[in-house]
Amino acid sequence: MSRVRHSLSLVLISTVLIGLLLAPQGSSAAAGTAQAAPGATAELGVTEGAARVAARQKFRVKSGVTFNSPVGNTATKRAIISKVNRAISNTRRGSQIRIFSWKIWTRAGVTALLNAQKRGVVVHAIMDKKNTVVEDNPHFWRLKRGLQAGNKGRKPAKRSGAILCDHSCRGKGGAAHSKFMLFSKSGASRYVYMHGSANWGDAAANLQWNDMYTFVGQKRIYDFAVKMFDQAYQDKPRKSPWREIRTSDGSAVLAWSPSDPRSKRNDRLMATLKKVRCTGATGGAGNANGRTIIRTAPDVIRGKRGMTVATQLRRLWREGCDVKIGYTVMGKDVFRLLNDGGARGPVPKKHFAQDFDGDGVFDRYFHLKVYTVNGVIGRDTSAYWMVSGSANTSQLGLVSDETYSYFFNKAKLTKRYQNHIDYWYRNYPESSVLTGGAERRIANGEIDPYAKIELD
């Protein structure tokens, strides 16, 4: 190569390098690259869009129980709310989502619902009005306004909405206290019904222990739950608000309140507790001594309803049953009753509430509402029975919108709840030492330890 040609090459190389260095970020250094970029970007967008659709088609909602814990990592804390939000994000055009939650307080969840509506999903939500009165609720109002805006140009049958119920939706008093979600289709899963103790909000993840049970592919249950939701959405008292449906295999009864005279005559919890016997468990049921095991985490147990149930729990303790109670709010009369356990001493109970910063106010607490029996019920000496749902053991729980699942002879499920209660009974985190004169201020009534907890 001649010296002239070599010099020209150096000049050209230097010019190209300087152009590359001085080019604005994101611009193309070569005309060929600039022409190819739009097509490549479009192709990438199509590929990513197709991948999202494919993933959405393959997604499946897992049936069964889900627990969360506010003292775990992010995944553990958000196990329930993430399950709901994933189900929302995997719905497709033509699907329907129904959410009934006493409190809606989740930015990510509301965003997922609004995005679902944009995809052509019909969305309806219900919340108790109290949660816009006691404090401002920007998440609910964002949801309501967003759904209204998204309805423009849609036929009535394709419109979405969010409403507030002042007290119960299907009754005359109480509260709109249910916590259930319905998905006509999410991913490859159809007829999804989720319900339990968890409200759809961040507090349910960060401050509470909750549960949620999910039914998948059971159209009878789904259709019945849709009917209950649609009645609630009308916000009109029903003549007979207590409704039940039994699963096809007979292993569970699902129920919706408020209570009515028929349900009060057929009180499933009390009827079961009255038939429990404390000795003679066989077939692996009960404890190592053949004693019937009773575990309950009622969250709230107080008032007339609380006393009625507590009386049975005390009787069973006195008769030799293996009883443990993990509670958040307990009435003073209930506490005194359970302390009078006879020759065996007080009924074992533990306060599942924690003040983690020592300011005198409980921050984290158990929010499950569950009773389990493992042992002898009537003539069945290897019986398993449990109830979970959204209802506290109180008078308000009887007259509010609530959901229940009663499970019969589901040994694995009953033991899972039983073991869950036992684990936290042994390992519940202690409260911090009170600071800043909190003890004195509590005694003077300046601090309410239950300020962050619903008492009923």
ZINORTA-V900839 format. One record per pair of residues at least 24 apart in sequence whose ideal C-beta (glycine too) atoms are under 6 Angstrom apart, sorted by the first residue. I is the first residue (numbers start at 1). J is the second residue. If there is no record, write none. Layout:
I;J / I;J
This chain:
56;90 / 56;187 / 59;90 / 59;187 / 60;187 / 60;188 / 60;189 / 61;87 / 61;186 / 61;189 / 61;192 / 61;216 / 63;214 / 63;216 / 65;213 / 66;212 / 67;211 / 68;210 / 69;209 / 70;206 / 70;207 / 70;364 / 71;429 / 77;205 / 77;206 / 78;205 / 80;198 / 80;210 / 80;212 / 81;205 / 84;181 / 85;109 / 85;112 / 87;183 / 87;186 / 88;112 / 88;116 / 90;186 / 90;187 / 91;116 / 91;121 / 91;186 / 93;119 / 93;120 / 95;121 / 95;184 / 95;185 / 96;122 / 96;184 / 97;121 / 97;123 / 97;183 / 98;124 / 98;182 / 98;229 / 99;125 / 99;181 / 100;126 / 100;178 / 100;180 / 100;229 / 101;179 / 101;199 / 101;200 / 102;128 / 102;177 / 102;199 / 103;131 / 103;199 / 103;201 / 104;139 / 104;140 / 104;200 / 105;139 / 105;201 / 105;202 / 106;201 / 106;202 / 109;200 / 110;139 / 110;142 / 110;143 / 114;146 / 117;150 / 117;160 / 122;158 / 122;160 / 123;160 / 124;161 / 125;162 / 126;163 / 126;232 / 127;164 / 128;175 / 128;176 / 129;164 / 129;166 / 165;235 / 168;258 / 168;400 / 168;401 / 169;232 / 169;235 / 169;401 / 170;231 / 170;232 / 170;238 / 170;241 / 170;401 / 171;237 / 171;241 / 171;258 / 171;399 / 172;237 / 173;399 / 174;396 / 174;399 / 174;400 / 175;400 / 176;401 / 177;390 / 177;400 / 177;401 / 177;402 / 178;390 / 178;401 / 178;402 / 178;403 / 179;390 / 180;403 / 182;225 / 182;226 / 189;216 / 190;217 / 191;217 / 191;219 / 191;222 / 192;216 / 193;221 / 193;222 / 193;225 / 195;403 / 197;367 / 197;368 / 197;369 / 207;364 / 208;367 / 209;366 / 210;367 / 211;368 / 213;405 / 228;256 / 251;408 / 251;410 / 252;405 / 252;407 / 253;406 / 254;405 / 255;404 / 256;403 / 257;402 / 258;399 / 259;398 / 268;406 / 272;385 / 273;312 / 275;377 / 275;378 / 276;316 / 276;373 / 276;377 / 277;376 / 278;319 / 278;320 / 278;321 / 280;376 / 280;381 / 281;375 / 281;376 / 281;381 / 282;381 / 282;382 / 283;382 / 285;374 / 285;375 / 285;382 / 286;375 / 287;322 / 291;322 / 292;321 / 292;375 / 292;376 / 293;322 / 293;374 / 293;375 / 294;321 / 294;323 / 294;373 / 295;324 / 295;372 / 295;418 / 295;421 / 296;325 / 296;371 / 297;326 / 297;366 / 297;368 / 297;370 / 297;421 / 298;369 / 298;393 / 299;328 / 299;367 / 299;369 / 299;392 / 300;329 / 300;392 / 300;394 / 300;456 / 301;327 / 301;330 / 301;334 / 301;393 / 302;331 / 302;334 / 302;394 / 303;394 / 303;395 / 304;395 / 305;393 / 305;394 / 305;395 / 306;331 / 306;334 / 306;393 / 306;394 / 307;334 / 309;393 / 310;334 / 310;337 / 310;338 / 314;338 / 314;347 / 317;341 / 317;347 / 318;342 / 323;347 / 324;348 / 324;425 / 325;349 / 326;350 / 326;352 / 326;366 / 326;421 / 326;425 / 328;352 / 328;353 / 328;365 / 328;366 / 329;455 / 350;425 / 352;428 / 354;429 / 354;431 / 355;431 / 356;432 / 357;432 / 358;432 / 358;433 / 358;434 / 358;435 / 359;438 / 360;434 / 360;438 / 360;442 / 360;447 / 360;449 / 361;449 / 361;451 / 361;452 / 362;449 / 362;453 / 365;453 / 370;417 / 372;414 / 372;417 / 372;418 / 374;414 / 374;418 / 384;409 / 384;410 / 384;411 / 384;414 / 386;414 / 386;417 / 394;456 / 396;456
